[in-house]
């Protein structure tokens, strides 16, 4: 057998000579990985319960507006659409994140192709996303984080195509996607500024003189404008949320700790992919034309570190490096001497990724997960908030107890005299607790909840007088003192939850010290 035959035998399906590359075959590989990712997500989609943020976003969907205290309007609109078209089961609510995550896998491979990668590069880049614990976690529940990497990737692919000679009219599409991204999460601004800085300092400054890129910016601003106006009219509450989170909620973390968290989020075995991707973009001749992607990444990463953001905030930018890393490793392994690594390294990535899948997707029964996590204490390495640590990772701890809590509140409510029920408000301490009442309450015969937490505060006390209020959850020990009479009517237990949700007293309060509308500012909590 000749030397070429030996190489082909080792490389298997990853023959990487561009002239022999079959785009159809490469696309088939990516679609296969996409299907695997969907299968993983679907296998855990109905397990455990709703995450606290899912309950909140569904509540926001019942109060459609151009903005909310702690997020732009897209997530609430999507919640409204899903619930009206598909229902509000676990599968319905989590379907969009699962599909978007699968699309992110596919597009990471597409970006590797745009950067010049053949089959192996595309496969390796996409596989790195399939098994990244953080991306699995993002796509396991309904949140803004599930859509962010997908939107950033679309923008990156469009920008790369323009830089490589495609029609500059693609900047219009870039602007439209960016505008949608801004309505999903304001961190899309960093991507936009990062691209401008990256183009400016990577030898593509001439692109910034094109009318098309600025027309794209106008499109993005036009889509973003309603939320921007809402923010201005409401005193820029997002800034208040960020400041309060930095002061009271987020764990302070230095640059080394930030990067180490990201290594764990993406999986340590995938570290060579994105590190080599960054190096390839910055220093190689082949990556020079797309060096702006590396500069964009560094801008985003540096900004989050300097502003004290949570370590997972930079994760939407990593697929840019993973795509480049696939190309870099493919080129480094072109020699027959290293051809065996084309099988060995992806195999290690898959096997190691399979070990950590239960930390991103709730596949295992909770008691089984307890035992598993003791043998592989992976998720306990990362802590982004100051709350005391629970037995379960926060992602899972915040999926337990909401239905039990709502049922306990319902029993207290229905034990009240009918005269009290007619004007009895249910006041929850935080948006997860309030969201649980709003989601489970209708079947339990409960009215919608009140809360002073984030956007719930803006929805106000409605027409309740405060003569009778069921108070429970976070800060309830403080809130009950706003009433002359209060007593513990029940206590709800949740051994799997975060510490502040494990044992929650439920108070019945009477004789408010002022009408509820007057007391309302005392309940405000923005964080």
Steps between C-alpha positions, in 0.01 A plus 500: 500500500639843411551783748175668394308182561639475853400860572150441372466189715593696811301809413190298420209729416710810572705513182582869498637584155271781385489376143359167617266652754135432448289787630202267511693249711624770737148637534381148575753476783378828644138393473588177678658693787198729506273196534718363781478831682121502465480144629703595807282804571174314442607219733489740795241749386221374729711431806504687831290818496498848354803715572409815697578728204268301272212572736590869499526525122160336463360757742660778294326352197171582671610866526634571150694824480796653316725432794537358848713597795750222440472407131391619156159387369581208269501225762156602626362515146637153425343370822165644394527348151603157627226482761232608253616274217652199673375510858697527822633149552869444569549383142321802352685757709841341446464411133635830364817491713566141395455581131710815526778310676500240225521777241798645690678166460435506126603863455826450688591245235385740228725774639793256497420438133495874431843525661633240257448184701429165341302210643718439803509867599123529476446178691740591780362852542139381509580211735661745742164677525293180519660395828583837659328483842403868501334490158314184599380682812404814305284294267335293772266777610325802355720807535671777306831317532377222272458736205809717546774269358285428194448870423868579551599218265266621226658845525850352489424291192356802317800715593750236387323462167515874437867518595571214261337681210126435516250776434527783755121498498532218756563773756127570480430146615769544765314808625166321510643207698680741732178690562321179591795412721467833682135425566616170648791624712682831514838328496460488121633858516838362600508277195426798276766720657738205499453448127563868428816500711609169348455621144675826579811339648529196274556673169136527393442866584387561141189292567392763752480754218236294322146635515369147543646440844351827627164424340515172688561700816192710425293182463631369832424831672150510350419153634653586837344846527169405671687333785749785516215750537340281767828490692535879485142558615546264794829644623737240348411216739742258332785711633354476850467122467865467393625723782296321765611159371864606519454634852273239657477188284792412273810326628803726458743325270835593349618439143656161580189380678282631218699307239512185714122504531476526122735204462260296715194637321636394162662179633873475580555247219380766252758752627748433214230571242419855600851592615647386167211673323589829668868451418426408138290811446752729665828369362458275197519615141192290415294662775609856432196596290267411789719629780219737592316202656780456755507872574123497542529213746773675700294819512195314631700296750695800628186709540322237708804446719549875557131557577484211746255292296423137566743263336235346275421836339783455248386154386312620188836608353679168538346323197696750289820358645380140491435534127846646445648233726356227283679653200825548693512142628411365157797685354734396781403133451544507124831314538475121486697493826202642691218342299411265786393798708216559255333199658648513850424860590135514386447165675639643823282808458188287455575258785588779745196696384269207565624485860390858565171500307299444824632834631343687209189294428280352777524142376533317831250453783596746769629240748708339227638841409599558864709183494641578156601853593684368805717288275550781243466831693504698178224759546607592853817657359307802368313749717377827346267627777547559871208286616597215726579180313231233471546126464403533135658742250295820485369413153326195646430629851288778348289241316354343814221583738293755308192278459518396866531862607199603292294211640588602857398859433176373346412304813555809714294712261205260488497463879423872531143614556329580172476865600877520534568314175320764296764763584798282591820576311778245465835675542817312405853605587663442160401448140553124510255464787252738337543324165418168665168640623423648159577173318354240737244725667218497241449124544514547876243777505748775591509861382811636333788576733649832604869559556740791526776317316616650168214541247243362743543827690396695190180298475402642837260394777202518263184576697577311819446696819743294707235407755597136451831396346669162478872578522764237428849450365806722493491791749164383638631539856553866417175553310276358772604787726310740274181351644370529854392135500684207348526130568668200344232296327724236342855420403600352167811285473728437203813299586640530148469879462734787568540572874253793506234278339547184707271598787259782423246626757163618371347787697145626512512875564223741600472864599757665273673802648392691188305414184690252283548761227676724753712216635594380152844672475611298805479181296725615216804286423698557179777245450 
